[in-house]
Amino acid sequence: MPTIAIVGAGPQLGLAIARTYGTHGYDVALIARNQAKLESLAGELAAEGISAAAFPADILDRTALTQALKDATAHFGGIDVLEYSPVGGLQTVMTTPAATEPADVQHEMDFQLYGAIAATRAVLPAMREAGAGTLLFTTGAGSVDPVPQIANVNAAAAALRNWVINLHKELDGTGVQAAHVAINVSIGMPAVPGFPTAQPEEISPVYWDLHTTKRDQAELVFSL
């Protein structure tokens, strides 16, 4: 069976993406820091008839992240789709552009860009050899249209977006798809009063579309 590896798997978008792919016959590798939470998600998916397994790793520990993806590959026999969507902002103090210092951006660069690069390097060689595969990377829509209140997070997200779109260009014609998803809504509940909110199940189908019918698309912005 084909396999999707979800890096940054959690109970909202990650779980919804797992369900979307799982209902299409995919095995699911769940990767994040907290093993107990991952095993709970895997059990929830198993109860729905979806084959899933937990591979704990701290995204900031690139050796551990690489090993988790290697372990998932060995467990399931390969990784056909990588989805990267860890949430690092909870550990980040938000800064405006004029108040931002290099240190204010560093954590988010480690979490968003450098983690994505490490995860990609762990799975891309096998995809290129097979001539098939999909690499999907998620940020907030501030990567496209930045918001002054979260300038440091937006800067790292924009760096990831630039790298993914460039990767999409490099992989053109290889059979491997790379795409960026920018989410312009709060997920599950409003983060800011009046800001549009969508449920994870409304968003997750776009990841299936990029893998199947929109493989020539380098970017998709989800808005209501």
C-alpha distance (Angstrom), angle and dihedral (degrees) to the residues before:
residue distance angle dihedral
M1 . . .
P2 3.80 . .
T3 3.80 118.0 .
I4 3.80 136.6 -143.7
A5 3.81 119.8 -159.3
I6 3.80 113.2 -154.1
V7 3.80 112.6 -160.0
G8 3.79 111.0 -160.0
A9 3.80 92.4 22.7
G10 3.79 113.6 -174.2
P11 3.80 141.0 159.3
Q12 3.80 96.1 -86.3
L13 3.81 123.4 39.9
G14 3.80 95.4 2.6
L15 3.78 92.2 52.9
A16 3.81 91.6 45.7
I17 3.82 91.4 51.7
A18 3.81 89.3 47.9
R19 3.80 89.9 53.3
T20 3.81 92.7 46.7
Y21 3.80 92.5 53.4
G22 3.80 94.5 35.2
T23 3.79 92.4 57.2
H24 3.81 87.1 55.2
G25 3.79 91.1 56.6
Y26 3.81 101.2 -92.2
D27 3.78 126.2 142.7
V28 3.80 111.9 -131.9
A29 3.82 128.3 -137.5
L30 3.81 110.8 -163.9
I31 3.81 117.3 -156.0
A32 3.81 126.7 -176.1
R33 3.80 138.9 111.4
N34 3.79 103.0 -89.4
Q35 3.80 112.0 72.8
A36 3.81 95.0 -171.4
K37 3.81 92.3 53.5
L38 3.80 91.3 46.1
E39 3.77 91.7 51.0
S40 3.81 89.4 49.6
L41 3.82 90.1 53.5
A42 3.81 91.0 46.5
G43 3.79 89.8 51.5
E44 3.78 91.5 49.3
L45 3.79 90.4 52.2
A46 3.80 92.3 45.3
A47 3.80 89.4 54.6
E48 3.81 86.7 57.9
G49 3.80 92.5 50.9
I50 3.81 96.1 -100.6
S51 3.81 118.8 132.7
A52 3.82 108.2 -129.7
A53 3.81 137.8 158.1
A54 3.80 135.3 -171.3
F55 3.81 123.7 -121.6
P56 3.83 108.0 178.6
A57 3.80 119.0 -151.5
D58 3.78 137.4 147.0
I59 3.81 107.7 -117.5
L60 3.82 89.1 -142.0
D61 3.81 90.3 58.5
R62 3.78 99.3 74.0
T63 3.80 93.6 -174.8
A64 3.80 90.5 54.6
L65 3.81 91.7 45.0
T66 3.79 91.2 51.6
Q67 3.80 90.9 48.3
A68 3.82 92.4 49.2
L69 3.80 90.0 54.6
K70 3.81 90.6 47.0
D71 3.80 89.3 50.6
A72 3.82 90.8 49.2
T73 3.79 89.9 49.6
A74 3.80 91.2 51.8
H75 3.81 92.7 44.8
F76 3.80 97.1 50.0
G77 3.81 99.7 25.8
G78 3.79 96.3 -112.1
I79 3.80 145.1 -11.9
D80 3.80 117.2 -107.0
V81 3.81 98.7 173.5
L82 3.81 129.9 30.1
E83 3.80 117.7 -163.9
Y84 3.81 116.4 -173.1
S85 3.81 118.1 -166.3
P86 3.80 113.7 136.2
V87 3.80 117.2 161.3
G88 3.79 111.7 -131.5
G89 3.78 100.9 158.5
L90 3.81 93.6 91.2
Q91 3.81 89.0 71.4
T92 3.80 93.8 43.3
V93 3.80 128.5 89.0
M94 3.81 105.2 -137.7
T95 3.81 116.9 -126.5
T96 3.80 136.2 -171.4
P97 3.81 118.5 -122.5
A98 3.82 96.2 -100.6
A99 3.80 92.8 45.5
T100 3.81 95.4 47.1
E101 3.78 119.3 114.4
P102 3.81 124.4 -172.2
A103 3.80 91.0 -102.5
D104 3.81 89.7 57.3
V105 3.80 90.0 62.9
Q106 3.81 99.4 38.7
H107 3.81 98.9 81.1
E108 3.78 92.3 49.8
M109 3.80 91.8 46.7
D110 3.81 88.9 52.4
F111 3.79 91.4 47.3
Q112 3.78 101.8 40.1
L113 3.81 110.4 25.7
Y114 3.80 105.1 22.8
G115 3.80 94.2 41.4
A116 3.80 90.3 50.3
I117 3.78 91.5 50.3
A118 3.82 91.7 49.8
A119 3.80 92.3 48.6
T120 3.79 91.5 48.4
R121 3.78 93.4 50.3
A122 3.80 88.9 53.4
V123 3.81 94.9 57.5
L124 3.81 109.2 19.8
P125 3.84 99.5 78.6
A126 3.82 91.8 60.3
M127 3.80 91.1 45.1
R128 3.80 91.8 51.7
E129 3.78 90.9 48.0
A130 3.81 90.1 51.1
G131 3.80 92.7 43.6
A132 3.81 90.3 -131.2
G133 3.80 139.5 82.1
T134 3.77 145.0 100.7
L135 3.81 131.2 -121.1
L136 3.82 116.3 -166.5
F137 3.80 125.0 -177.0
T138 3.80 126.9 -170.8
T139 3.80 131.7 -152.5
G140 3.75 137.1 152.7
A141 3.78 117.8 -89.5
G142 3.80 89.1 -103.6
S143 3.80 85.0 85.7
V144 3.81 86.4 70.4
D145 3.82 102.4 28.5
P146 3.82 107.5 20.6
V147 3.78 124.5 -143.4
P148 3.84 117.5 -143.8
Q149 3.80 94.6 -138.1
I150 3.82 92.3 63.5
A151 3.78 100.7 32.5
N152 3.80 96.5 142.9
V153 3.82 93.3 52.1
N154 3.81 91.3 44.6
A155 3.81 91.2 51.8
A156 3.81 92.5 57.2
A157 3.80 92.2 42.4
A158 3.80 90.1 51.4
A159 3.80 89.7 51.0
L160 3.80 89.9 53.2
R161 3.81 91.3 46.9
N162 3.82 91.1 51.6
W163 3.80 91.7 49.2
V164 3.82 93.6 48.0
I165 3.81 94.3 49.2
N166 3.79 88.8 48.2
L167 3.82 89.6 49.3
H168 3.81 89.1 51.2
K169 3.81 88.7 56.0
E170 3.80 93.0 47.4
L171 3.81 92.5 50.3
D172 3.79 95.1 48.5
G173 3.80 109.1 131.5
T174 3.82 95.3 13.3
G175 3.80 96.8 96.6
V176 3.82 91.0 -114.7
Q177 3.80 117.9 112.6
A178 3.81 124.9 -153.2
A179 3.79 119.8 -174.1
H180 3.79 140.9 166.9
V181 3.81 123.4 -135.6
A182 3.81 116.4 -159.0
I183 3.79 113.5 -166.4
N184 3.81 113.8 -150.7
V185 3.82 96.9 -175.4
S186 3.77 139.5 66.0
I187 3.80 110.8 -101.1
G188 3.78 118.3 -126.5
M189 3.80 98.4 -19.4
P190 3.83 134.6 21.6
A191 3.80 113.2 -83.9
V192 3.79 90.4 -171.4
P193 3.83 124.2 25.6
G194 3.78 109.9 -99.3
F195 3.81 95.4 12.3
P196 3.83 113.7 129.6
T197 3.81 114.4 -97.0
A198 3.80 130.0 -159.7
Q199 3.78 132.2 -177.0
P200 3.81 117.0 -116.4
E201 3.82 90.6 -114.4
E202 3.81 89.3 60.8
I203 3.80 91.7 55.1
S204 3.80 103.8 39.2
P205 3.84 96.8 72.7
V206 3.83 90.4 68.1
Y207 3.81 88.4 66.4
W208 3.79 90.2 56.0
D209 3.80 90.8 47.2
L210 3.81 92.1 53.3
H211 3.79 90.0 50.3
T212 3.80 95.0 47.7
T213 3.82 119.0 18.9
K214 3.83 103.7 13.6
R215 3.78 101.7 49.2
D216 3.79 92.6 135.6
Q217 3.81 91.3 58.5
A218 3.82 118.1 100.0
E219 3.79 96.1 -170.8
L220 3.79 142.2 20.7
V221 3.82 124.2 -171.0
F222 3.80 113.0 -155.9
S223 3.81 112.2 -147.6
L224 3.78 136.6 152.9
